[in-house]
Amino acid sequence: MANIEKITMTKEDRDYFKSGVRTLCGVEVLQVRDMINHSDVKKIFTAEDLGFMNKELGRQAGAVFARILRAIKKRDFREAQRVLTGGKGE
């Protein structure tokens, strides 16, 4: 395989990624995590940028988990499912 030049994220790229991650449901967080941690993608991005993306995904995963727990405490299982799936499949 040819030597691939690594992509460095700009501040605008990071801001765009951060704002996009905040809209993800639980399933999407897991899908994006799997995509950016794929061995082929790791060859494209710098370690610093991969760390940033994983940190932001971790924050969103924590927020999703907290919303799911709050819904379950209220016995609102429909809301918990909506948070997890983004309302898809209802």
C-alpha positions in Angstrom: 0.0 0.0 0.0 1.3 3.5 -0.9 2.4 5.7 1.9 -0.6 7.8 2.9 -0.2 11.3 4.2 -2.0 11.8 7.5 -4.8 14.3 7.7 -4.6 16.9 10.4 -7.9 18.3 11.6 -8.2 22.1 11.7 -10.0 24.0 14.5 -13.0 24.3 12.2 -12.9 20.5 11.6 -12.8 19.9 15.4 -15.6 22.3 16.1 -17.7 20.7 13.3 -17.0 17.2 14.7 -17.8 18.2 18.2 -21.1 19.8 17.3 -22.0 16.8 15.1 -21.2 14.3 17.9 -23.6 16.1 20.2 -26.5 15.0 17.9 -25.7 11.3 18.0 -27.9 8.7 19.7 -26.4 5.8 21.5 -26.3 3.4 18.6 -24.7 6.1 16.3 -22.0 6.8 19.0 -21.0 3.1 18.8 -21.0 3.1 15.0 -18.8 6.2 14.7 -16.5 4.8 17.4 -16.1 1.6 15.4 -15.5 3.6 12.2 -12.8 5.9 13.5 -11.0 3.1 15.3 -10.9 0.9 12.2 -7.3 0.1 11.3 -7.6 1.7 7.9 -8.8 5.0 9.4 -6.0 5.0 12.0 -3.6 5.2 9.0 -5.3 8.4 7.9 -5.7 10.6 11.0 -3.0 11.7 13.5 -2.9 10.1 16.9 -3.8 13.5 18.4 -6.9 13.8 16.2 -8.0 10.2 16.9 -7.6 10.9 20.6 -9.7 14.1 20.3 -12.5 12.2 18.4 -12.5 9.4 20.9 -12.7 11.9 23.8 -15.7 13.7 22.2 -17.4 10.4 21.5 -16.8 9.3 25.1 -18.4 12.5 26.4 -21.5 11.9 24.2 -21.6 8.3 25.3 -21.7 9.5 28.9 -24.5 12.0 28.2 -26.5 9.3 26.4 -26.0 6.9 29.3 -27.1 9.5 31.8 -30.3 10.2 29.8 -31.1 6.5 29.5 -30.6 6.1 33.3 -32.9 9.0 34.0 -35.6 7.6 31.7 -35.3 4.2 33.3 -35.6 5.6 36.8 -38.8 7.3 35.7 -39.9 3.9 34.2 -40.2 5.7 30.8 -38.9 2.9 28.7 -40.1 4.4 25.5 -37.9 7.5 26.2 -34.9 5.2 27.0 -35.3 3.5 23.7 -35.6 6.8 21.9 -32.4 8.0 23.4 -30.6 4.8 22.5 -31.9 4.6 19.0 -32.6 8.2 18.1 -36.3 7.4 17.6 -35.6 5.0 14.7 -37.8 1.9 14.6 -40.6 3.2 16.8 
